[in-house]
Amino acid sequence: MDGFVCNLKKYRQLAGMTQEELAFHVHVRRETIIRLEAGKYNPSLKLAIEISRAVRAPIESLFEFE
């Protein structure tokens, strides 16, 4: 998708979490986290909120549309 930037990897690492740990906390498969971090998957609003809470970062910092 053009203009979609995902900063999830940065914030996940700052939170000290592996992809697998984050996936467990937000009830998705690790592959979903991998695709999110690669910018190949747009999360639902529910998933974005859960990820935001898990890594303690604002949604607008995690996912940006340019």
N, C-alpha and C positions, 0 to 999 in steps of 0.2 A: 504494500500500500504506500503510495507516495505521501510524504509529509508526516509519517508516523514514526515517532522516536520513542524507543523503550529504554528507560534507564534502570530497569529492574536489577540487572546484574550488579551494578554499582551499589544500590541500596541494600540488596540481599547480602553482599559481601560486607558492607558496613555493619549490618546486623549480625554478622558472624554466622550466617546460615549457609548450608549447602543447598543445592537445587533439590535434593531429596528431602531435606528437612522442611524447606518451604512448601514443597508439594504436599507433604504430610499435613502441615498446619492448615493449608487451604483446601484440602480434600480433592486434589487433582493428581494426575500422574506426573512423574518427573519430565516426561516428554513434553507435556504442556508448558512447563517452566522453560525448558530448552527452546521451544518454539516462540514463546513470549520474548525471551531474551534476544533471540535472533530477529525479532521484528516480523515474524511470519504468522503471527496469530494475534487477533484483537480480543482482549478479554471482555466478558460480559461485565456489566456494571457491578453485579454482585461479586464476581471474582476479583475485580479491581479493588473493591472496598476491602475484601478479605486480605488481599495481598498487602494493601496499604497498612492495614492494622498489624499484620504479621511482621512487617519490616519497619514499622513505625515511621513512615514517610508519607507526605501528602500525595494523593492520587495525581495531582497535576505535576508533581515532580517525577513520578514514576513513568507516566504516559503523557507524551506531548504530541500535539498535532501542529505541524508547521504550515 
